[in-house]
Amino acid sequence: MQIVDIHPHVIAADHARYPLVPVGGKLSEWAARRPVACEQLLAAMDEAGVAQAVLVQASTAHGHDNRYTADSAAAHPARLAWVGSLDALAPDAPDRLTYWVRERGMAGLRLFTAGSTMTEQAPWLGDPASYPTWARAQELGIPVCVQMRLAGVPALRQLLDRFPAVRVIVDHFARPPLEDGPPYAAAQPLFALAAYPQVYVKLSTVTHEDAAVGRSTPRAFLEQLVGAFGADRIAWGSNFPASAGPLTALVALAREWVAFLPAEDQQRILGGTALALYPIWRAR
C-alpha cells in the first residue's frame, strides 16, 4: 500500500534565515517543544513506510513565510509537495498566490482560521475581501485547505456556492464535538457538507483523538464519515509532529483505524485520495 501523508509540518532550525513569525503572534507549544526539520521528517517517513508527503505550512511557527516549506519540497521533489499559507484578505494576495504556485511549485493553499493558538473561529472566513484570493485559487486549479471550527460552516458554505470549482479540504474535520456518538447530531453541519462534491475531509490523528471521547468510537465515526463522503473524498494526514509520538506510531494508528474497510477504501484514504488532490508526482 502506497501511503501518502497530507498533513506533516516542518520547522527550520535556522531561525535567522527562516524566522519564527507565527500567525496571531503566538508560537504553538508543539513547535517550541518538538520541532522537526525536513531531513528529520524524511528519516521518519523512511522508518514509517510513508512514500510521499504534502508538507503543510506550519502557520503557528513560520506564519505566512512559506520559504522553508517551499525550499524543503524543492530539495526533495520525488518525496515532498507542499501547501502554503498567506493573508487571504491582503490586496496583493492573489498575485502572491500566483507567485507561490507558478514560481515555487505550491500545490495548494491553506487558510488558518482556528487552531491550537487560536481556539475561536476567526471572523474573516468568508469576508468579501478574500474573494479575489479564492477566485485566483479557482483559476490556478489548486485545492484550498481550511483549518476551521464548526462555527465557520455557514461562511464556508457561502464560499462553496460562490466558487464551486475550488476543491476544499476540511482540516481535522473542523474538530466538532463528537462525544455524543452516532449519529453525531452535534456535527451534522459538517456531515452535511458532503452534499458539495468539491468538499474533501482530512482524516488526521487529531480526528482519531476527538472520535475516541464519550459515546463515540473511532470506528463508528469513520463508518459514518465514509458513508457520507465516500473514501475517495477522505485523505489521511499524520499531523506530525504537532500530534505527539513517532511517525511510525501515527501510521500504525491510521492503518489500524481503517483496517475494517474494504482494501480499496483503505488505499484511497491512506494514499489514493491524496494523489488525486495533489497529482504533482504523476507529472514527473
Secondary structure, 3 states (H helix, E strand, C coil): CCCEECCCCCCCCCCCCCCCCCHHHCCCHHHHHCCCCHHHHHHHHHHHCCCEEEEECCCCCCCCCCHHHHHHHHHCCCCEEEEEECCCCCCCHHHHHHHHHHHHCCCEEEEECCECCECCCCCCCCCHHHHHHHHHHHHHCCCEEEECCHHHHHHHHHHHHHCCCCCEEEHHHHCCCCCCCCCCHHHHHHHHHHHCCCEEEEEEHHHHHHCCCCCCCHHHHHHHHHHHHCHHHEEEECCCCCCCCCHHHHHHHHHHHHCCCCHHHHHHHHHHHHHHHCHHHHHC
